[in-house]
Structure formats: structure tokens, C-alpha cells
Amino acid sequence: MIILNFAKLIYIMYMNKRFLIISLLCLISSAAINAQDVKQLPRPEWNNSSDGSMTLVDALTFRRSEREFAATPLTDGELSKILWAACGLNRPAEGRITAPSAINAQDITVYVCREDGAWRYDAQNHQLVKITGKDLRKAVASRQDFAAKAPVSLVLVSDISKVRNHSELGAMDAGYVSENICLICTAMNLATVPRATMDSETLRKELGLTTSQVPMLNHPVGHRP
């Protein structure tokens, strides 16, 4: 009986150890997957007139809508500056952003669509969170093929539940973010154009938007050809 109980004890210890090993491997695997789904953006740095240090008056003077884009991808550094300017934190201690927002709702989320998939910009942590591996630029372009040629398309989505379901306030907030994108792209010598045309239903589905999240505007962005 003693030998039998000892054997049971050894078996239980073995199974528990095996369970712990399997659990540890699952956690490591999950952490690796999660790490791949989050891309930390570099901190924006401004050095000269080619990277966003242009004066505001110059940016207003030279701003224009452009519909031709080079195939050259945007770097993480360039994307970092654009997203920070769009609606990133400029007063981290207060949680305030670069764009005005009705009742400080901060209802606008920017989604980054490119060849490697679609990503949500997390302004609080200045990082990209992967939503899907699908290239949604054609859905953003819809019937205007030129927009699909840009290496990056930014989709501005308002969660109107944050502005008491007043969609007009969401549209206003999207406009503020859109203007920030226009100005920073001008300052960085990049091409962009604000657009309302897009396949909203496809984007709602593929981005996993809720019923209160409304695609308002989009910006194809790229280097000038």
C-alpha cells in the first residue's frame, strides 16, 4: 500500500510538472504573438525643415491636396510624426491631445492601413495595435483608384457615443484631426488629400468597429513622385 501511494504521488507530481511546463509554453507563445501585434513607434524628433520644422505660416502657404504618390514606403519615424501630429499626446500629464475635441471627448481613432495590414493608433502609448493582416487600402480608396496607390491610408473613425451620439460633433473632431494631417504632411514634404469616399461597410467589418464607431474621413499619404 505504501509503495502504491508513493507511485501515485510520483505520478501526480509528474503530471503537475507537465501541466506547468505546458502552461509556461502557452504563456510564452501568447506573449510572442501579442508582441507581434503591437508596434512601438519611435518618439517624434524634429531636426530641420524637411521633417516637420517648417513654420506654421509656411505650412499654410504650401498646403495643397495631392493625388499622386510614390511607391516608397513611409518609415516608422515618418509615420510616428504624422500620427502624433494628428491626435497624439502633447500634454501627457493631462492626457490632452494635439487636436481640439468637443467636450474633450477624444472620440477620433486613427487606423493605419497599409500592405502589411491595418493597425489602430494607440495615442496614449504612441504605438500601433494590429487589427488584421489584410491590406484594406482598396476598401479605403473605393471607386477612386488613385488612393489605393498610396503606401499608407489613414482612416479617421469617430466613436459618436463619446459625443452623446451627436454625429456632427464627431465630424467636426475628424475635421480637426484631418487638418493636422494636412499641415504635418506639408511640413514633411509628403503628399496627402482628405477624402470622405470609402467603402465604409467593408471597413466597419474588417476593422471590427462597433455600431457607434463611424468612419468619417481618410487620408492616403505618401512621398511625392
Summary of the structure (lengths in Angstrom):
residues: 225
radius of gyration: 22.9
end to end distance: 83.8
largest distance: 92.0
contacts: 691
relative contact order: 0.17
helix: 44%
strand: 22%
